[in-house]
Amino acid sequence: MKKLITTLVAACLALPLFAQARRHIVIPDLQGYVTLKCDFHIHTVFSDGTVWPTVRIDEAYFEGLDAISITEHLEGRMFPGDIAGSQNRAYEIALESAKIKGIILIKGAEITRNMPPGHHNAIFLSDAEELVKPDWMDAFRAAKAQNAFIFYNHPYYLGYQPYVNRWHDEFTNLLEQGMMHGIEVVNYGLYSPEAHRWCLEKNLTMIGNSDIHAPIQEEIDFNFWKHRTMTLVFARSKTAEAIREALNERRTAIYDDGRIIGEEKYLKELFENAVEWDVKKSGSTANITFRNKSDLTFHLKNVGIDTGLAYFRECTIEPHGEHTVTVNFRDGSGGYTPRDSGDVIFSVENFLVQPNEGMRYTIKI
């Protein structure tokens, strides 16, 4: 009996991650667009990952993602004696599972070279095998010939030393020739303010990915509602074609460990669609009650300049939570007196619209 119980316990512990209930990450849509959760940088045993391609589909399904791209290194495999097949093989193996589970699978590959140019992902490929070229520029040209979407990976990567977070002439050349369309502003939780700035200055799409190699549950503690780094794509529909169009038009944001990073116009609408509030005035005070309808957290910080108002220094609106703050009206002498209106100005500290800079917002009361 003891052996049977031990065997049953071991079997339960060995259950795959996807045997659990699927998560549903509640992030609001934008006007005219659906918000799709995507990861465009993933590895399997067909390069230097440690899982079979179908496992990546199961993981994505469990975590509530809408689309992924398996992007194997073109320049080598960890298990060459055991794993055979073309550069398209991981995609081919995963495709049927993706169709069954409703995951959009985008064919991709990682061009892995020394700096510069470093590592770049090319997605929406038709044939990854065509990118295997001795000269790195020929690899990029092959990706461009397939109308690939190409982005620069992990600017903070230690293997890039001493070239970390520097813009190189090679990047300018790629950009001018239409062979760089975006940058990973966040890779596996590591945020690059420099990459954030480059995207804003050079009109490049902001990307955030997991770059996962091991089984996802070894990297993410789902018991504490953690999640992988992902790209939020604001697409016209849940299709690969709509994702591609949104990436071309830079309609993205990055969701990483409670942070949202992106252009202000998208983050502002996300905030307004996720949080509703009402204001109740009484004499020399006004109460603002926030109600969060999403899985996002909002960290607010007072940045107001109206000396006639006194309100919170900092406050947090928890996911699906309600939070009330009090605003006091005051006169120039420090006393409090009734007023008809005012501007409550704050920064959403974890909504980054500039490098390391939160999004400012105003509520008129």
C-alpha positions as CSV (number, residue, x, y, z in Angstrom):
1,M,0.0,0.0,0.0
2,K,2.8,2.4,0.9
3,K,4.4,1.8,-2.5
4,L,1.1,2.4,-4.2
5,I,0.6,5.7,-2.4
6,T,4.1,6.8,-3.3
7,T,3.5,5.9,-6.9
8,L,0.2,7.9,-7.0
9,V,1.9,10.9,-5.4
10,A,4.7,10.8,-7.9
11,A,2.2,10.5,-10.8
12,C,0.3,13.6,-9.6
13,L,3.5,15.6,-9.3
14,A,4.4,14.6,-12.8
15,L,1.1,15.8,-14.2
16,P,1.7,18.3,-17.0
17,L,1.1,22.0,-16.4
18,F,-1.8,22.0,-18.9
19,A,-3.8,19.5,-16.9
20,Q,-4.8,22.3,-14.6
21,A,-7.6,24.8,-15.4
22,R,-6.7,27.4,-18.1
23,R,-6.0,30.8,-16.8
24,H,-7.9,33.8,-18.2
25,I,-5.9,37.0,-18.0
26,V,-8.4,39.9,-17.9
27,I,-7.0,42.9,-19.8
28,P,-9.4,45.2,-21.5
29,D,-9.8,45.6,-25.3
30,L,-9.3,49.0,-26.9
31,Q,-11.8,50.7,-29.2
32,G,-11.9,48.7,-32.4
33,Y,-9.3,46.3,-31.3
34,V,-9.0,43.1,-29.3
35,T,-6.1,42.7,-26.8
36,L,-4.1,39.6,-27.7
37,K,-1.5,38.1,-25.3
38,C,1.5,37.0,-27.3
39,D,5.0,35.6,-26.9
40,F,7.3,35.8,-29.9
41,H,10.5,34.4,-28.5
42,I,10.4,30.7,-27.4
43,H,12.8,27.8,-27.7
44,T,12.5,24.0,-27.7
45,V,14.9,21.0,-28.0
46,F,15.2,22.0,-31.7
47,S,17.8,24.6,-30.6
48,D,18.8,25.1,-26.9
49,G,15.5,24.6,-25.1
50,T,14.7,21.5,-23.0
51,V,11.0,20.8,-24.0
52,W,9.3,19.3,-27.0
53,P,7.5,21.8,-29.3
54,T,3.9,20.6,-28.3
55,V,4.7,21.4,-24.7
56,R,5.1,25.1,-25.7
57,I,1.5,25.0,-27.0
58,D,0.2,23.4,-23.8
59,E,2.0,26.0,-21.7
60,A,0.6,28.9,-23.8
61,Y,-2.9,27.4,-23.6
62,F,-2.7,27.0,-19.8
63,E,-1.4,30.6,-19.3
64,G,-4.2,32.1,-21.5
65,L,-2.0,33.3,-24.4
66,D,-3.5,33.8,-27.8
67,A,-0.4,33.5,-30.0
68,I,3.2,32.4,-29.9
69,S,6.2,32.0,-32.2
70,I,8.7,29.2,-31.7
71,T,12.0,30.9,-32.7
72,E,14.9,28.4,-32.7
73,H,18.5,29.5,-33.1
74,L,19.5,29.0,-36.7
75,E,23.1,28.6,-35.8
76,G,23.1,25.5,-33.6
77,R,21.3,22.8,-31.6
78,M,22.0,21.6,-28.1
79,F,21.2,18.0,-29.0
80,P,22.4,17.6,-32.6
81,G,22.9,13.8,-32.2
82,D,19.3,13.3,-31.1
83,I,17.3,16.0,-32.8
84,A,17.1,16.0,-36.6
85,G,15.0,17.9,-39.1
86,S,14.9,21.2,-40.9
87,Q,14.7,24.7,-39.2
88,N,10.9,24.4,-39.8
89,R,10.5,21.1,-37.9
90,A,9.5,22.5,-34.4
91,Y,6.8,24.6,-36.1
92,E,5.5,21.6,-38.0
93,I,5.4,19.4,-34.9
94,A,3.5,22.0,-32.9
95,L,1.1,23.2,-35.5
96,E,-1.6,20.5,-35.1
97,S,-1.7,21.0,-31.3
98,A,-1.9,24.7,-31.8
99,K,-5.0,24.3,-34.1
100,I,-6.7,22.0,-31.6
101,K,-6.1,24.4,-28.6
102,G,-6.9,27.6,-30.6
103,I,-3.3,29.0,-30.2
104,I,-2.1,31.1,-33.2
105,L,1.3,29.7,-34.1
106,I,3.6,32.0,-36.1
107,K,6.6,30.5,-37.9
108,G,9.8,32.2,-36.7
109,A,13.5,31.8,-36.2
110,E,16.4,33.5,-34.3
111,I,19.3,34.9,-36.3
112,T,22.1,34.4,-33.7
113,R,25.3,36.2,-34.4
114,N,28.0,38.0,-32.5
115,M,27.7,41.7,-31.8
116,P,27.0,43.5,-33.9
117,P,24.4,42.7,-35.1
118,G,23.6,40.3,-32.2
119,H,20.5,38.2,-32.0
120,H,17.3,39.1,-34.0
121,N,14.0,37.2,-34.3
122,A,12.3,37.0,-37.7
123,I,8.7,35.9,-37.5
124,F,5.9,35.3,-40.1
125,L,8.4,33.3,-42.1
126,S,7.4,30.9,-44.9
127,D,10.6,28.9,-44.7
128,A,13.1,29.3,-41.9
129,E,15.6,27.0,-43.7
130,E,16.2,29.8,-46.2
131,L,17.7,32.0,-43.5
132,V,20.7,29.6,-42.9
133,K,23.4,31.7,-44.5
134,P,27.1,32.1,-43.8
135,D,26.9,35.9,-44.1
136,W,24.5,37.5,-41.5
137,M,23.3,40.2,-44.0
138,D,22.3,37.4,-46.4
139,A,20.2,35.9,-43.5
140,F,18.4,39.2,-43.0
141,R,17.9,39.6,-46.7
142,A,16.3,36.2,-46.9
143,A,14.0,37.1,-44.0
144,K,13.1,40.3,-45.8
145,A,12.4,38.4,-49.0
146,Q,9.8,36.4,-47.0
147,N,8.2,39.7,-45.7
148,A,9.3,38.8,-42.2
149,F,8.8,41.0,-39.2
150,I,12.3,41.4,-37.6
151,F,13.2,42.6,-34.2
152,Y,16.3,43.0,-32.1
153,N,16.5,40.7,-29.1
154,H,17.5,41.4,-25.4
155,P,19.7,44.6,-25.6
156,Y,20.8,43.8,-22.0
157,Y,22.2,40.3,-22.8
158,L,25.5,39.8,-21.0
159,G,26.9,38.0,-24.0
160,Y,26.8,41.3,-25.8
161,Q,29.6,42.8,-23.6
162,P,31.1,45.3,-24.2
163,Y,28.3,46.2,-26.7
164,V,25.4,46.3,-24.2
165,N,22.7,48.9,-24.9
166,R,24.6,50.7,-27.7
167,W,23.1,51.6,-31.0
168,H,25.4,50.4,-33.7
169,D,25.9,51.5,-37.4
170,E,24.8,48.0,-38.3
171,F,21.4,48.7,-36.7
172,T,21.1,51.9,-38.7
173,N,21.9,50.0,-41.9
174,L,19.2,47.3,-41.1
175,L,16.7,50.0,-40.2
176,E,17.3,51.9,-43.4
177,Q,17.0,48.8,-45.5
178,G,13.7,47.8,-43.9
179,M,15.2,44.8,-41.9
180,M,14.5,46.0,-38.4
181,H,11.0,46.6,-37.3
182,G,11.0,46.4,-33.5
183,I,13.1,45.8,-30.4
184,E,12.6,43.6,-27.3
185,V,12.2,46.3,-24.7
186,V,11.7,43.6,-22.1
187,N,13.2,40.1,-22.3
188,Y,12.5,37.6,-19.5
189,G,11.7,40.4,-17.1
190,L,14.7,42.5,-17.9
191,Y,13.7,46.0,-19.0
192,S,15.9,48.2,-21.2
193,P,15.2,51.9,-20.9
194,E,17.5,52.5,-23.8
195,A,15.5,50.1,-26.0
196,H,12.4,51.9,-24.9
197,R,13.8,55.2,-26.0
198,W,15.0,53.8,-29.3
199,C,11.5,52.5,-30.1
200,L,10.0,56.0,-29.4
201,E,12.7,57.9,-31.3
202,K,12.9,55.6,-34.3
203,N,9.3,54.5,-34.6
204,L,10.0,50.9,-33.8
205,T,7.5,48.4,-32.4
206,M,7.9,47.6,-28.7
207,I,8.1,43.9,-28.0
208,G,8.3,41.9,-24.7
209,N,8.9,38.2,-24.6
210,S,9.8,35.3,-22.3
211,D,12.7,33.8,-24.3
212,I,11.8,30.7,-22.4
213,H,14.1,27.7,-22.6
214,A,13.2,25.5,-19.6
215,P,9.7,24.2,-18.8
216,I,7.6,27.3,-18.0
217,Q,6.7,26.2,-14.5
218,E,10.4,26.1,-13.6
219,E,10.7,29.8,-14.4
220,I,7.3,31.2,-13.4
221,D,5.6,30.8,-10.0
222,F,2.0,30.5,-11.0
223,N,0.9,30.0,-7.4
224,F,1.4,33.7,-6.8
225,W,-0.3,34.9,-10.0
226,K,3.0,35.5,-11.8
227,H,3.1,35.5,-15.5
228,R,5.6,35.4,-18.3
229,T,6.7,38.6,-20.1
230,M,4.4,39.0,-23.1
231,T,3.5,41.4,-25.8
232,L,0.0,42.8,-25.8
233,V,-1.1,43.2,-29.4
234,F,-4.0,45.4,-30.2
235,A,-5.4,43.6,-33.3
236,R,-8.5,44.0,-35.4
237,S,-9.3,40.4,-34.9
238,K,-7.8,37.2,-33.4
239,T,-5.9,36.1,-36.5
240,A,-2.2,35.9,-37.6
241,E,-2.9,38.4,-40.3
242,A,-4.3,40.9,-37.8
243,I,-1.4,40.4,-35.5
244,R,1.0,41.1,-38.3
245,E,-0.9,44.3,-39.3
246,A,-0.9,45.5,-35.6
247,L,2.9,44.9,-35.3
248,N,3.5,46.9,-38.5
249,E,1.5,49.7,-37.1
250,R,3.2,49.6,-33.6
251,R,-0.1,48.8,-31.8
252,T,1.6,47.0,-28.9
253,A,2.4,47.2,-25.2
254,I,4.4,45.0,-22.9
255,Y,3.0,43.2,-19.9
256,D,5.8,42.3,-17.5
257,D,5.6,41.5,-13.8
258,G,2.8,44.1,-13.2
259,R,4.3,46.7,-15.5
260,I,2.7,47.9,-18.7
261,I,5.1,49.6,-21.2
262,G,4.0,51.3,-24.4
263,E,2.9,54.4,-26.1
264,E,0.8,56.7,-24.0
265,K,-2.3,56.7,-26.3
266,Y,-2.7,52.9,-25.8
267,L,-1.8,52.9,-22.1
268,K,-4.3,55.7,-21.4
269,E,-7.1,53.8,-23.0
270,L,-6.1,50.6,-21.2
271,F,-6.3,52.5,-17.9
272,E,-9.6,54.1,-18.7
273,N,-11.1,50.8,-19.9
274,A,-9.8,48.9,-16.8
275,V,-10.7,51.3,-14.1
276,E,-13.9,53.2,-13.5
277,W,-14.4,55.8,-10.8
278,D,-17.0,58.1,-9.3
279,V,-16.6,61.3,-7.3
280,K,-18.7,62.3,-4.3
281,K,-18.3,65.8,-2.8
282,S,-19.2,66.9,0.7
283,G,-18.2,70.3,2.1
284,S,-14.4,70.6,2.0
285,T,-13.7,67.0,0.8
286,A,-14.3,64.8,-2.2
287,N,-14.1,61.1,-2.2
288,I,-12.9,59.3,-5.4
289,T,-13.8,55.6,-5.5
290,F,-11.8,53.5,-8.0
291,R,-13.1,50.1,-9.2
292,N,-10.7,47.9,-11.1
293,K,-12.3,45.5,-13.6
294,S,-9.1,43.9,-14.8
295,D,-6.2,41.7,-13.6
296,L,-3.8,44.7,-13.8
297,T,-2.5,46.5,-10.8
298,F,-2.3,50.3,-10.8
299,H,0.3,52.1,-8.6
300,L,-0.7,55.8,-8.4
301,K,1.6,58.6,-7.2
302,N,0.6,62.2,-6.5
303,V,2.3,64.6,-9.0
304,G,-0.3,67.4,-8.6
305,I,0.6,71.1,-8.8
306,D,-2.7,72.4,-7.5
307,T,-1.9,73.8,-4.0
308,G,-5.6,74.0,-3.3
309,L,-5.9,70.3,-3.2
310,A,-4.5,67.7,-0.8
311,Y,-4.7,64.0,-1.5
312,F,-2.8,60.7,-1.4
313,R,0.9,60.6,-1.8
314,E,0.7,57.1,-3.2
315,C,-2.0,54.4,-3.5
316,T,-2.5,51.1,-5.2
317,I,-5.6,49.8,-6.9
318,E,-5.5,46.0,-6.7
319,P,-6.8,43.7,-9.5
320,H,-10.6,43.5,-9.3
321,G,-10.4,45.7,-6.2
322,E,-12.0,48.9,-5.0
323,H,-10.2,51.8,-3.4
324,T,-11.4,55.1,-2.1
325,V,-9.2,58.2,-1.7
326,T,-10.1,61.5,0.0
327,V,-9.3,64.8,-1.5
328,N,-9.3,67.9,0.8
329,F,-9.9,71.4,-0.5
330,R,-7.7,74.0,1.2
331,D,-7.1,77.7,1.0
332,G,-3.7,79.5,0.8
333,S,-3.4,79.8,4.5
334,G,-3.4,76.0,5.0
335,G,-7.1,75.9,6.1
336,Y,-9.7,73.8,4.4
337,T,-12.6,75.5,2.5
338,P,-15.3,74.3,0.1
339,R,-14.5,74.4,-3.6
340,D,-16.4,73.5,-6.7
341,S,-13.7,71.9,-8.7
342,G,-10.0,70.9,-9.1
343,D,-7.6,68.7,-10.9
344,V,-6.4,65.5,-9.2
345,I,-3.1,64.8,-11.1
346,F,-1.2,61.6,-10.6
347,S,1.2,59.3,-12.3
348,V,0.4,55.6,-12.9
349,E,3.9,54.6,-11.9
350,N,3.8,51.1,-13.4
351,F,2.5,52.3,-16.8
352,L,5.7,53.4,-18.5
353,V,5.2,55.7,-21.4
354,Q,8.8,57.0,-21.4
355,P,12.0,55.3,-20.1
356,N,11.4,54.7,-16.4
357,E,8.6,57.3,-16.4
358,G,5.0,56.6,-15.5
359,M,1.9,57.9,-17.3
360,R,0.4,61.1,-16.0
361,Y,-3.4,61.3,-15.7
362,T,-5.8,63.9,-14.5
363,I,-9.2,63.5,-12.9
364,K,-11.3,66.6,-12.7
365,I,-13.5,66.9,-9.6
